[in-house]
């Protein structure tokens, strides 16, 4: 079965699959999937409609979940990140871990109706292609492009009760600066603005600090070139991005679809989410990533608890509890 669903848009009748960002210059409705490492899949569908998500698979059954970094390993990761911050290597890094459960039976798309009911998210979506299955409950916009205006909305700062520490606001500001710099590579000089800064948004089970950065795209850049230039998303890498990526590779290895991008593009416009709060099939395993932004003010145990908070609700939904 080949299909895509996001925000009421159902795409069916797969026409072609490409791995070349230049494909987005061709007309039609394209689904976009980019890994954190910058590997791309573009799927063009012939038919789109407004529809509720259809259910037609056997319910999912999973084994117990495990983490690629255990409690001690993750605390060591955070401590190492703080050492690098003290040394001036970077100011902030997003430290993540991957949870895994073996798929006993059923299809992973059957998680999605429970997500829509119990954990609604603005960029919730499903993608099913040959050898690719994604179920996302992402709350975060990577890029929205409408008539040449680009908007990105980084999330930094997570709280269970809507109260945020000074560290959260400072971290959000760091990422806003990073995204302003990133957009500066693809936008007209002087067009970048920040219409929203450190706004509190309520999401199921937690609160986030969210900002908007906006600019006017240069007319000489294709959509494919724009999204290539901005990858990976700044909110899930760090600042400066190049130094943070080295730390991430050392401790985490490969993230895959987690912290990549997921969404659609059509005739120069697009709606792309950051690939967080996202499940994906990896052979006979279901994967799910969770992470926290690390600054000098981070407490290792508190950051571990933040990764637990972010994962708890959706892992429970996937496990049918």
Secondary structure, DSSP 8 states (H G I E B T S, - for coil): --EEEETTEEEEEEEEEE--GGGGGSSSEEEEEE-TTS-EEEEEEEEEEE------S---EE---EESS-HHHHHHHHHHHHHHHHTTS-SEEEEEEEEEEEEEES-GGGGHHHHHHHS--TEEEEEEETTEEEEEEE--EEEEEETTEEEE--EEEEESSS---HHHHHHHHHHHHHHHHHHHTTB-TT--EEEEEEEEEEETTEEEEEEEEEEEB-TTS-HHHHHHHH-S-GGGTEESHHHHHHHHHHHH---TTTTSEEEEEETTEEEEEE--SEEEEETTEEEEEEEEEE-TT--HHHHHHHHHHHHHHHHHHHTT-
